[in-house]
Every structure is written in C-alpha cells, then in structure tokens.
C-alpha cells in the first residue's frame, strides 16, 4: 500500500512539474509552482489567497480552483484533518459553480488518502460512498474513475489484492470506454503491484510494462521501474534487475526521485543489493529508510542472508514488537469506533420507535378528519338536492304566473272587442260609410297594437326563459365542479394514505428484516406523506371557510422583517440541499396594518411551491414599497411556468406535468386570501430565470 499511495502522490506532484499542464496563464502557473515548493509552510495560506486574487484579475477560473485546493493540500501535509474537512466543503462549493467540476474532488482525494494512511478504513469508506454519489450526480468522469481507484486503494492497503485488482480494472475499463487512455498509467501500475503481492509475476510484469509505456513523463516512470525491479528480484532475474537498477540510480543522480518514491527506492535497492550479496550497500540503503518497521524488516533479511543470525534475530524481534504495538493501537481504534457506532444505533432505534408511535397517533387523527370530511360531503350533497328542488319549484311558479298573465290578457282583449262591437252597431245607422271606414281603421290599429303587444310579450317570455335556462346551466355547472372537486380531493387524499398504510405494514409486518437505513427511509416516507395529507386537509378546511364566508380577518400592526424571517424559518426544512434561501428587504423597518396570519399563509404557500420545483439555485422572498402599495415576490430558479398557463395554475388541483405533484389547493387559497385582504396575486410572465409570483396590497 505504501508503494501504491506513494506512486499516486508522486504522480500528482509530477503533473505539476510539466510545462503548464493545467493550461492556465503562464504567470499564474509559475506562482502556483512556488506555492507547491513551500506547501508545508504556513505562509502558503497567504500565497494561496494571493494566487486566487491574481487569477480573479485575469479571469482565469481554473487557476482559481487550483488556488482553493492549495489550502487543502497544506492541511493534508500538516495532518490537520478537521481543517481539511472544512476546507473540502469550501473548495467543492466553489468548483460546482465553475465548468471545472473535477476540482470538486481534489481536496476529497486528500481526505480519503489521509484516512488510509492512518488505517481509518471505516471513515475512508464512508467518505468514499459520498464521493461516488457526488460523482454520479455531477456525471463527472474524473470523479467516477477516481472513485474506482480509491476503492481499490482501500482493499490494497488491507492486503485484499484480488478484490483490489477488480476495482483497478473497473477504473481502467471506465477510462478506456470514455476515451481517456492517458489516465491508465496509475490503474496499470497498481494492478502490477497487486499481482506482485500474490506472486503472479508474469501478470505483474505485463502491467508494469504497460504503465511504463503510458507514463506521462520521466518522473512518473520511477514508480513503474521500482515495480519492475521488485518483480525481477522476486523471480531472481538478476540480469534484468541490474538493468532496471542502473536506470533508477541514474534517475536518482538527476534528483528525479522524490517524496514517497524516495523511500520505496531505498527499500527496493536495499533488497536488490541483499539478493546480489553486496551487503555493505544493502546496509547503507537500509539506513536511509525513515519508516522504522520497513527498516528493521530489511535489516533482518540482510543479516540473515550474510549469516549474522544474532543481528538478524535482534532486528526481527524489534520488527515484531513494532508490528504488535501498531496492531494493538489500530485494534483499539477500531473497537472504539465500533462501540460508538453501536451506541449511535441504539439511540437511532429508540428515536425510530418514538417516531413510529407519533406517526400512528397522527394517522389516527387523519382518519378522524377523513370521517369528518365524508360527513361534510354528505351534508353538501343534501344541500345541493334542496337547491335543485327550490329551483324546480321556482320554475313551476314562473310558468303558472305566465299562464295567468296570458289568461288576463285574453279576457281584456275580449271585453275590448265587445265594447267596440256595441259602439259600431250604435253608430252604424248614422254613419254607415264613415263608420265602416272608422271600424276598418280601428281594427287595423288594434291589429297593429295587438301584434306589437304580442311581440313584446313574446320577447319578455323569451328573456325569462333564457334567464331560467342560464340559471339551470349554472346549477348544473356548479354540480359538476363540486363533483370534480370531490373526485380530485378523494384522489389526493387516497394517494398519501395508501403510502402511509403501505409503509406502516412493511415496518410492522415482521416478515422481512430491514436494515436501519431502510427503516429510516420508510419512516421518512411516512413522515412526508403524513405532512402532505395534513396540509391537504388544512387547505380543504380553509377553502371551505373561504367559500362559506366564515373566514375572519383580524387587522393588526405587522412588522414585515419579523414576519418574513419567521416565514423563511418555517419552510427551511423543505428546501433541497444546495439551494439558497434568501430574503431581500428595505434597510428601514416596515410596519403595515393587515392580518398577519393570512399574509404569512400566502407567503408560506408560495415558498413551499418554490421548494417543490427548485432542485438547485436559490429561492428569494422580497418585498418593497412602490407609491401607495406594497409588493411581495417569491422568486425561484426552478423549471418555470409557461406564459399561457399563468392563470391555469390558480385552479384547484391543477397539474402542469403528469409526472410531478400538482399545485393542490395552495395557489387557489392564496388568490382567495389575497382578494379577501384587498390585494391581487399573479405570475410574473416576464421573468425567465424560473418562476416569480407577485402579491400586491394597497397601503
């Protein structure tokens, strides 16, 4: 493992030695090299800030990422793991906003290697799982490939060489499938080291030669040559071993072997001279080894080879004592870690049990509320039938009134005709000719009047008939809307109820044993669907109050900064991780007279909708005073809403996407409450960065 880690670190250092391999500004690269030369000194922290400012001035984003990683490198080399963990988050948050997502994983690599160096395998694996999840989420090829390599390093250090080989081969296959053959150097080198450890020397030599061919520069070839020299020593191929040894000695004379590779160089050269029985040289190289356990192990082999068994035994005994002490310390750390984890699991189990009891109580409450809703539905159906009967009675009364009016008109006309006939007969003898003409004229006028009167009556009857027909259509429409509302409501209630019952049966069935993570996931689903059902019931009750006119308004003086802060705190747990929740307000405190509870309900519903449709970016609550009105707005960076659906979204249980949850009753209630407070609410169709809802109230 020491050789593998040293090779990896050496590879990272050799890349920095190339002629500006990062493709950044030459002046910035020169300063970056100066920072790496003093990476273990505290002054590198100030130099990193200077490099960041220089890169900002030149607009070089990649150089900014390198400057951020310098601080993480300093904490790594000074073994400050707490600061390294904190700095990792800063580096990752900055890199996610740039086109260079690979730098999200720079400091993370350091953390995992630190845990491996200190044999904290559980911590390394936990970090590695988060590492893999983030690499897949970002779809970053560097992060995915590097996660395979790091997992291989975990198994390699624990001497699980066959499993490590599979991981390294996965990394190699991934790089080849993505056309990144230049990244195959390290996987091939480590595969060679694994084969050497399990004594499959032909395969080890094959992969060592492949890594030598793919080495990016001369310094990177050092690790491959060291691996080949180990293989040739193990197979007693001293001729090839001497050739490789001469190459390494020449590299060392040119000061091209540094860092962890230097220690491996001393170990392998000492082993070589021991096998060739050049014992003075072997002792000389062994004295240069810093790691005490490696040094005593090599010296024991050297003295055993030259026949000085007393010294060989002395160094072997010292090596065993060192190994036992390290093993004991490592076992103590592992035992403490397991004890802490066991206690945490007991606490988590008790917490889950209490949460389940709470969920059962809330489920019972929801069932009671559902029964109340069904009773209310029956009452509403009875009221609707009564209204239908009243409408039918009104129609019958109107028809009876029309018939009576027609009868009176006919009687009046008959009397008028009788009167006219008597008058005509009385005047017939006196004015026969003139009378006849007058009678004809009078009959003509009467006919016109009668026709006009009948036409007016027909028009009035038609108007009354149209009004009655319109009233019937409105009643039928109201009945259809009520049925559709109840149908949607039944569907919306049934969906979370089914989920609650299903997950509750799973948790209490006992037929299948679930892991703590699975149980926690089921409990989270229970909690989410319970909140959804509770919100829906509250919305239905609010809507019922609004439509019945029983919604009371209580006007008080309201401090807007306090109300907005309280509203944001109430929905903070609904915000997706990584999304910023912001408040923009005037610098001076604003106090208005309104119903604080209703205003907060409006803003909360708008913010909750924004949380549903904003997977990344920000959600902003803002307000400002403009002339004689105050304007609130909720702006998000989500998927947005089409302009043609700006009014449709305020309808009940509206769905704009069949694969996402609908708006429910929230926006419909928002519009009703806003109108109740004398204001208006609408979607800002000019905003293109997501969705922006605006609420206006007169001051």
C-alpha positions in Angstrom: 0.0 0.0 0.0 2.9 2.3 0.8 4.2 1.9 -2.8 0.7 2.5 -4.2 0.0 5.6 -2.2 3.5 7.0 -2.8 3.0 6.4 -6.5 -0.3 8.2 -6.5 1.1 11.2 -4.6 4.2 11.2 -6.7 2.1 11.2 -9.9 0.2 14.3 -8.6 3.5 16.1 -8.0 5.0 15.2 -11.3 2.0 16.6 -13.2 2.7 19.9 -11.6 6.2 19.7 -12.9 5.2 19.7 -16.5 5.2 22.8 -18.7 1.9 24.3 -17.7 -0.2 21.1 -17.9 -3.2 22.9 -16.5 -3.5 25.3 -19.5 -3.7 28.3 -17.3 -1.9 31.7 -17.5 1.9 31.2 -17.5 2.5 33.8 -14.9 -0.1 32.2 -12.6 1.4 28.7 -13.2 4.8 30.0 -12.2 3.4 31.4 -8.9 1.4 28.1 -8.4 4.8 26.2 -8.6 6.3 28.5 -6.0 3.3 27.7 -3.7 3.9 24.0 -4.1 7.5 24.3 -3.1 6.5 25.6 0.3 3.3 23.6 0.7 4.1 22.6 4.3 4.8 26.2 5.5 2.0 28.4 7.0 2.9 31.2 4.6 1.4 29.1 1.7 -2.1 30.1 3.1 -1.4 33.8 2.3 0.2 32.8 -1.0 -2.9 30.8 -2.0 -5.1 33.9 -1.3 -2.7 36.0 -3.5 -2.9 33.4 -6.3 -6.7 33.5 -6.1 -6.8 37.3 -6.4 -4.3 37.2 -9.3 -6.5 34.6 -11.1 -9.6 36.7 -10.4 -8.0 39.7 -12.0 -7.1 37.7 -15.1 -10.5 36.0 -15.3 -8.8 32.5 -15.0 -11.4 30.3 -13.3 -9.2 27.1 -13.4 -6.4 28.9 -11.7 -8.9 30.0 -9.0 -9.8 26.3 -8.4 -6.1 25.4 -8.1 -5.6 28.3 -5.6 -8.5 26.9 -3.5 -7.0 23.4 -3.4 -3.6 24.7 -2.1 -5.1 25.3 1.3 -6.5 21.8 1.4 -3.0 20.5 0.4 -1.5 22.4 3.3 -3.9 20.9 5.8 -3.2 17.4 4.4 0.6 17.7 4.7 0.3 19.1 8.2 -2.1 16.3 9.3 -4.9 18.8 10.2 -7.9 16.6 9.3 -10.6 18.8 10.9 -9.5 21.9 8.9 -9.1 19.7 5.8 -12.8 18.5 6.1 -13.9 22.1 6.5 -11.8 23.3 3.5 -13.1 20.5 1.4 -16.6 21.9 1.5 -15.4 25.4 0.6 -13.5 24.0 -2.4 -16.4 21.8 -3.6 -18.9 24.6 -3.3 -16.8 26.9 -5.4 -15.9 24.3 -8.0 -19.6 23.2 -8.5 -20.3 26.7 -9.9 -17.5 26.5 -12.5 -17.1 24.5 -15.7 -14.2 22.5 -13.9 -16.2 20.1 -11.8 -13.2 17.8 -11.4 -11.9 20.2 -8.7 -14.8 19.2 -6.5 -12.9 16.1 -5.8 -9.3 17.4 -5.3 -9.5 18.0 -1.5 -11.7 15.0 -1.1 -8.9 12.8 -2.5 -6.7 14.1 0.2 -9.2 13.3 3.0 -9.6 9.6 1.8 -5.8 9.2 1.4 -5.4 10.6 4.9 -7.8 8.1 6.4 -6.0 5.3 4.5 -2.6 6.4 5.8 -3.9 6.3 9.3 -5.7 3.0 8.8 -9.1 4.5 9.5 -10.8 2.3 6.9 -14.4 2.9 8.1 -14.0 6.7 7.8 -12.4 6.2 4.4 -15.2 4.0 3.1 -17.9 6.4 4.4 -16.3 9.4 2.7 -15.8 7.3 -0.5 -19.6 6.5 -0.6 -20.4 10.2 -0.5 -17.6 10.8 -3.1 -19.2 8.2 -5.5 -22.7 9.6 -5.1 -21.5 13.2 -5.9 -19.5 12.0 -8.9 -22.6 10.2 -10.3 -24.8 13.2 -9.6 -22.5 15.5 -11.4 -21.8 12.9 -14.1 -18.1 13.7 -13.8 -15.8 11.2 -15.5 -12.8 12.2 -13.3 -14.8 11.7 -10.1 -16.2 8.3 -11.2 -12.9 6.9 -12.4 -11.1 8.2 -9.3 -13.7 6.6 -7.0 -12.8 3.1 -8.5 -9.1 3.8 -7.9 -9.6 4.9 -4.3 -11.8 1.9 -3.6 -9.0 -0.3 -5.0 -6.5 1.5 -2.6 -8.8 0.6 0.4 -8.6 -3.1 -0.5 -4.9 -2.9 -1.4 -3.9 -1.5 1.9 -5.9 -4.2 3.7 -4.0 -6.8 1.6 -7.1 -7.9 -0.2 -5.2 -7.9 -3.5 -7.7 -9.9 -5.7 -10.6 -7.5 -4.8 -8.3 -4.6 -5.3 -7.4 -5.9 -8.8 -11.1 -5.9 -9.8 -11.5 -2.3 -8.6 -8.5 -1.1 -10.6 -9.7 -3.0 -13.7 -13.1 -1.3 -13.4 -11.2 2.1 -13.4 -9.2 1.0 -16.4 -12.3 -0.2 -18.3 -14.1 3.1 -17.5 -11.2 5.2 -18.8 -10.9 3.2 -22.0 -14.7 3.3 -22.6 -14.6 7.1 -22.2 -11.5 7.6 -24.5 -9.1 8.6 -21.6 -6.2 6.2 -22.3 -3.8 8.8 -20.8 -5.4 8.1 -17.4 -4.5 4.3 -17.5 -1.0 4.8 -16.0 -1.9 4.6 -12.3 -4.5 1.7 -12.6 -2.0 -0.4 -14.5 0.8 0.4 -12.0 -1.3 -0.6 -9.0 -2.6 -3.8 -10.7 1.0 -4.7 -11.2 1.7 -4.2 -7.5 -1.3 -6.4 -6.6 -0.1 -9.2 -8.8 3.4 -8.9 -7.3 1.9 -9.3 -3.8 0.1 -12.5 -4.8 3.2 -13.8 -6.6 1.7 -13.8 -10.1 4.8 -12.3 -11.6 4.1 -12.7 -15.3 0.9 -10.6 -15.0 2.7 -8.2 -12.7 5.5 -7.6 -15.3 2.9 -7.2 -18.1 1.0 -4.4 -16.3 4.2 -2.8 -15.1 5.5 -2.5 -18.7 2.1 -1.1 -19.8 2.2 1.6 -17.0 5.8 2.4 -18.1 4.6 2.9 -21.7 1.7 5.2 -20.5 3.7 7.2 -18.0 3.1 10.9 -18.7 6.7 12.0 -18.1 10.1 10.7 -17.0 9.5 11.3 -13.3 6.3 9.2 -13.5 8.3 6.3 -14.8 10.1 5.9 -11.5 7.2 4.0 -9.8 7.0 1.7 -12.8 10.7 0.9 -12.7 10.5 0.3 -8.9 7.7 -2.2 -9.5 9.7 -3.9 -12.3 12.8 -4.1 -10.0 10.7 -5.8 -7.3 9.4 -8.3 -9.8 12.8 -9.2 -11.2 14.2 -9.6 -7.6 11.3 -11.9 -6.7 11.8 -14.0 -9.8 15.7 -14.0 -9.4 16.1 -12.4 -12.8 19.2 -10.5 -11.7 20.2 -9.5 -15.3 17.1 -7.5 -15.9 17.1 -6.4 -12.3 20.6 -4.9 -12.8 19.4 -3.0 -16.0 16.4 -1.5 -14.1 18.6 -0.7 -11.1 21.1 1.2 -13.3 18.2 3.3 -14.7 16.9 4.1 -11.2 20.4 5.0 -10.0 20.7 7.4 -13.0 17.3 8.9 -12.2 18.4 9.4 -8.6 21.6 11.2 -9.6 19.4 13.6 -11.6 17.2 14.2 -8.5 14.1 12.9 -10.2 13.1 10.6 -7.3 11.2 12.5 -4.5 8.7 12.1 -1.8 7.2 8.6 -1.1 9.0 7.2 -4.1 12.4 8.0 -2.4 11.6 5.7 0.5 10.5 2.9 -1.9 13.7 3.5 -3.9 15.8 2.8 -0.7 13.7 -0.3 0.2 13.9 -1.9 -3.3 17.6 -1.0 -3.8 18.5 -2.4 -0.4 16.6 -5.6 -1.3 18.4 -5.8 -4.6 21.9 -5.5 -3.0 20.9 -8.0 -0.4 20.0 -10.5 -3.1 23.2 -9.8 -5.0 25.1 -10.2 -1.7 26.5 -6.7 -1.8 25.8 -6.4 2.0 27.6 -3.1 2.7 25.5 -1.3 0.0 22.4 -3.1 1.3 23.0 -1.8 4.9 23.8 1.7 3.5 20.4 1.8 1.7 18.5 0.3 4.7 19.9 3.1 7.0 18.2 5.7 4.7 14.7 4.3 5.2 12.7 6.5 7.5 9.9 4.0 8.4 11.2 2.1 11.3 9.2 -1.1 10.7 10.4 -1.3 7.0 14.0 -0.5 8.0 14.1 -3.3 10.7 12.4 -5.8 8.3 15.0 -5.2 5.6 18.0 -5.3 8.0 16.8 -8.6 9.4 16.7 -10.1 5.9 20.2 -8.7 5.1 21.8 -10.1 8.3 20.1 -13.4 7.8 21.4 -13.5 4.2 25.0 -12.8 5.2 24.9 -15.3 8.1 24.8 -13.0 11.1 21.8 -14.6 12.7 22.2 -12.9 16.0 21.7 -9.4 14.5 19.0 -10.8 12.1 17.1 -12.2 15.2 17.5 -8.8 17.0 16.0 -6.8 14.1 13.3 -9.4 13.5 12.4 -9.2 17.2 12.3 -5.4 17.0 10.1 -5.6 13.9 7.7 -8.0 15.6 7.4 -5.7 18.6 6.7 -2.7 16.3 4.1 -4.7 14.4 2.4 -5.8 17.6 2.2 -2.3 19.0 0.8 -0.9 15.8 -1.7 -3.7 15.5 -2.8 -3.2 19.1 -3.2 0.5 18.7 -5.1 0.0 15.4 -7.4 -2.6 17.1 -8.1 -0.2 19.9 -9.1 2.5 17.5 -11.4 0.1 15.6 -13.0 -1.2 18.8 -13.7 2.4 20.0 -15.2 3.2 16.6 -17.5 0.1 16.7 -18.6 0.9 20.3 -19.5 4.4 19.3 -21.4 3.2 16.3 -23.3 0.6 18.4 -24.4 3.3 20.8 -25.5 5.5 18.0 -27.5 2.7 16.5 -29.3 2.1 19.9 -30.2 5.8 20.1 -31.4 5.8 16.5 -33.5 2.7 17.2 -35.2 4.4 20.1 -35.7 7.5 18.1 -37.3 5.5 15.3 -39.7 3.8 17.8 -40.9 7.1 19.2 -41.3 8.5 15.7 -43.4 5.4 14.7 -45.7 6.0 17.8 -46.0 9.6 16.8 -46.9 8.7 13.2 -49.5 6.2 14.4 -51.1 9.0 16.5 -51.1 11.4 13.6 -52.5 8.7 11.3 -55.5 8.2 13.7 -56.0 12.0 13.7 -56.1 12.0 9.9 -58.5 9.1 9.9 -60.9 11.1 12.2 -60.6 14.1 9.9 -61.3 12.0 6.9 -64.5 10.8 8.5 -65.4 14.4 9.2 -64.8 15.3 5.5 -67.1 12.4 4.4 -69.9 13.7 6.8 -69.4 17.2 5.3 -69.7 15.8 1.8 -73.0 14.1 2.7 -74.3 17.4 4.1 -73.2 19.2 1.0 -75.0 16.6 -1.3 -78.2 17.2 0.7 -77.9 20.9 0.4 -77.3 20.5 -3.4 -80.5 18.4 -3.7 -82.5 21.0 -1.7 -81.3 23.7 -4.1 -82.4 21.6 -7.1 -85.9 21.3 -5.6 -86.1 25.0 -4.9 -85.0 25.7 -8.5 -87.7 23.4 -9.8 -90.3 25.0 -7.6 -89.3 28.4 -8.9 -89.6 27.2 -12.5 -93.2 25.9 -11.8 -94.2 29.2 -10.1 -92.9 31.2 -13.1 -94.8 29.0 -15.6 -98.0 29.4 -13.5 -97.6 33.2 -13.4 -97.1 33.3 -17.2 -100.3 31.3 -17.8 -102.3 33.6 -15.5 -101.0 36.6 -17.3 -101.9 35.2 -20.7 -105.4 34.5 -19.5 -105.9 38.0 -18.2 -104.7 39.5 -21.5 -107.1 37.4 -23.5 -110.1 38.4 -21.2 -109.2 42.1 -21.6 -109.0 41.7 -25.3 -112.4 40.0 -25.4 -114.0 42.9 -23.4 -112.5 45.5 -25.7 -113.8 43.7 -28.7 -117.3 43.5 -27.2 -117.3 47.3 -26.4 -116.1 48.2 -29.9 -118.8 46.0 -31.5 -121.6 47.7 -29.4 -120.3 51.2 -30.4 -120.1 50.3 -34.0 -123.6 48.9 -34.1 -124.9 52.1 -32.4 -123.3 54.4 -34.9 -124.0 52.1 -37.9 -127.2 53.7 -38.9 -125.9 57.2 -38.5 -122.6 56.9 -40.2 -122.6 53.7 -42.1 -120.0 54.6 -44.7 -117.8 56.7 -42.3 -118.4 54.1 -39.6 -117.3 51.3 -41.8 -114.1 53.2 -42.6 -113.6 54.1 -39.0 -114.2 50.5 -38.0 -111.7 49.3 -40.6 -109.2 51.9 -39.4 -109.8 51.0 -35.8 -109.5 47.3 -36.5 -106.3 47.9 -38.4 -104.8 49.9 -35.4 -106.0 47.4 -33.0 -104.4 44.6 -35.0 -101.1 46.5 -35.1 -101.4 47.2 -31.3 -102.3 43.5 -30.7 -99.4 42.3 -32.8 -97.0 44.7 -31.1 -98.2 43.7 -27.7 -97.9 40.0 -28.5 -94.4 40.6 -29.9 -93.3 42.4 -26.7 -94.9 39.7 -24.5 -93.1 37.0 -26.6 -89.7 38.9 -26.2 -90.3 39.1 -22.4 -91.2 35.5 -22.2 -88.1 34.5 -24.2 -85.9 36.6 -21.9 -87.4 35.0 -18.8 -87.0 31.6 -20.5 -83.3 32.3 -21.3 -82.7 33.5 -17.7 -84.2 30.3 -16.3 -82.2 28.2 -18.8 -79.0 30.1 -17.7 -79.8 29.5 -14.1 -80.3 25.8 -14.8 -76.9 25.6 -16.6 -75.1 27.4 -13.8 -76.6 25.0 -11.3 -75.5 22.0 -13.4 -72.1 23.5 -13.8 -71.8 24.1 -10.0 -72.8 20.4 -9.5 -70.2 19.2 -12.0 -67.5 21.4 -10.4 -68.4 20.1 -6.9 -68.3 16.5 -8.2 -64.9 17.1 -9.9 -63.6 18.8 -6.7 -64.6 15.9 -4.5 -63.2 13.4 -7.0 -59.8 15.2 -7.1 -59.9 15.6 -3.3 -60.6 11.9 -2.9 -57.7 11.1 -5.2 -55.3 13.5 -3.5 -56.2 12.1 0.0 -56.0 8.4 -1.1 -52.5 8.7 -2.6 -50.7 9.7 0.7 -53.0 7.4 2.7 -52.1 4.4 0.6 -48.4 5.3 1.0 -48.8 5.7 4.8 -50.6 2.3 5.2 -48.2 0.5 2.9 -45.0 1.7 4.6 -46.6 1.1 8.0 -47.5 -2.5 7.0 -43.9 -3.0 5.8 -42.4 -1.8 9.1 -44.8 -3.8 11.3 -45.2 -6.9 9.2 -42.2 -8.7 10.6 -41.9 -11.0 7.6 -38.8 -9.1 6.3 -35.9 -7.8 8.3 -34.8 -4.3 7.2 -31.5 -2.5 7.8 -31.5 0.7 9.9 -31.0 2.7 6.7 -34.1 1.1 5.0 -36.2 1.6 8.1 -35.2 5.2 8.3 -36.1 5.6 4.6 -39.5 4.1 5.2 -40.1 6.4 8.2 -39.1 9.4 6.2 -41.7 8.4 3.6 -44.3 8.0 6.3 -43.4 11.5 7.7 -43.5 13.1 4.2 -46.9 11.6 3.3 -48.4 12.4 6.7 -47.3 16.1 6.3 -48.8 16.0 2.7 -52.1 14.7 4.0 -52.3 17.1 6.9 -51.5 20.0 4.6 -54.3 18.9 2.2 -56.9 18.6 5.0 -56.0 22.1 6.3 -56.3 23.5 2.8 -59.7 21.9 2.4 -60.9 23.4 5.7 -59.5 26.8 4.7 -61.2 26.6 1.3 -64.5 25.7 3.0 -64.3 28.7 5.3 -63.5 31.0 2.4 -66.4 29.8 0.3 -68.9 29.9 3.2 -67.8 33.4 4.1 -66.8 32.4 7.7 -63.1 33.4 7.2 -62.4 36.1 9.8 -60.0 38.9 9.2 -58.1 40.3 12.2 -56.2 43.5 11.3 -53.2 44.4 13.4 -49.9 46.3 13.0 -47.4 43.9 11.5 -43.6 44.2 11.4 -42.6 42.8 8.0 -39.0 41.9 8.8 -40.1 39.7 11.7 -42.9 38.1 9.7 -40.7 37.3 6.7 -37.9 35.9 8.9 -40.4 33.7 10.7 -41.9 32.5 7.4 -38.5 31.5 6.0 -37.6 29.7 9.2 -40.9 27.7 9.0 -40.1 26.3 5.5 -36.3 26.0 5.7 -36.6 22.2 6.3 -38.4 21.8 2.9 -35.5 23.4 0.9 -33.4 20.9 -1.2 -29.8 20.6 -0.1 -27.6 23.1 -2.0 -30.5 25.6 -2.7 -30.1 29.0 -1.1 -33.0 30.6 0.8 -32.7 34.4 0.7 -34.6 37.4 1.9 -34.4 40.8 0.2 -36.0 43.8 2.1 -35.5 47.5 2.5 -33.0 48.7 5.1 -35.6 50.5 7.1 -38.2 48.5 9.2 -41.6 48.4 7.6 -44.9 48.1 9.6 -48.2 47.7 7.8 -51.8 47.1 9.0 -53.1 43.7 7.8 -54.0 40.2 9.0 -50.5 38.7 9.9 -51.7 35.1 9.9 -53.3 35.3 6.5 -50.4 37.2 4.9 -48.0 34.6 6.4 -50.2 31.8 5.0 -50.0 33.3 1.5 -46.2 33.6 1.6 -45.7 30.1 3.1 -47.8 28.5 0.3 -45.8 30.3 -2.4 -42.4 29.3 -0.8 -43.5 25.7 -0.4 -44.4 25.6 -4.1 -41.0 27.1 -4.9 -39.3 24.3 -2.9 -41.1 21.6 -4.9 -39.8 22.8 -8.2 -36.3 24.2 -7.4 -33.7 21.4 -7.3 -30.7 23.8 -7.4 -30.0 27.6 -7.3 -31.9 29.8 -5.0 -35.3 30.8 -3.6 -35.8 34.5 -2.8 -38.5 36.2 -0.7 -38.6 40.0 -1.3 -40.9 43.0 -0.6 -40.8 46.7 -1.5 -43.0 49.8 -1.2 -43.9 51.4 -4.5 -46.1 54.5 -4.4 -49.3 53.6 -2.5 -48.9 49.9 -2.5 -46.5 47.2 -1.1 -45.3 44.4 -3.4 -44.2 41.0 -2.2 -42.5 38.5 -4.5 -41.3 34.9 -4.3 -38.7 34.1 -7.0 -37.0 30.7 -7.7 -34.5 29.3 -10.2 -36.6 26.2 -11.0 -38.2 24.9 -14.2 -40.5 27.9 -14.6 -44.1 28.0 -15.9 -45.3 28.7 -19.4 -47.0 32.1 -20.0 -50.2 30.5 -21.3 -50.6 28.7 -18.0 -50.3 31.8 -15.9 -54.0 31.7 -14.9 -54.5 27.9 -15.1 -52.1 27.3 -12.1 -54.5 29.1 -9.7 -57.2 26.5 -10.3 -57.7 23.7 -7.8 -55.6 20.6 -8.0 -54.0 21.9 -11.3 -51.3 19.7 -12.8 -48.9 21.1 -15.4 -46.8 17.9 -15.5 -48.3 14.4 -15.2 -45.1 13.1 -13.6 -44.9 15.7 -10.9 -47.2 16.6 -8.0 -49.8 19.3 -8.8 -50.3 22.6 -7.2 -53.2 21.2 -5.0 -55.3 23.9 -3.3 -52.4 26.2 -2.2 -52.4 28.7 -5.1 -56.2 28.7 -5.2 -56.3 29.6 -1.5 -53.6 32.2 -2.0 -55.7 34.0 -4.6 -58.8 33.9 -2.3 -56.9 35.2 0.7 -55.3 37.9 -1.3 -58.7 39.1 -2.6 -60.1 38.9 0.9 -57.3 41.3 2.0 -58.0 43.6 -0.9 -55.0 42.7 -3.0 -54.1 40.7 -6.1 -51.7 37.8 -6.9 -50.3 36.9 -10.3 -47.4 35.1 -12.1 -44.8 37.4 -13.5 -44.6 36.1 -17.1 -41.7 38.4 -17.9 -39.4 36.6 -15.6 -37.4 33.9 -17.4 -35.0 32.5 -14.8 -37.6 30.2 -13.2 -40.9 31.3 -11.7 -41.8 34.6 -9.9 -45.1 35.1 -8.1 -46.1 38.7 -7.1 -48.6 39.7 -4.4 -49.7 43.4 -4.2 -51.6 45.1 -1.4 -52.7 48.7 -1.1 -51.1 50.6 1.8 
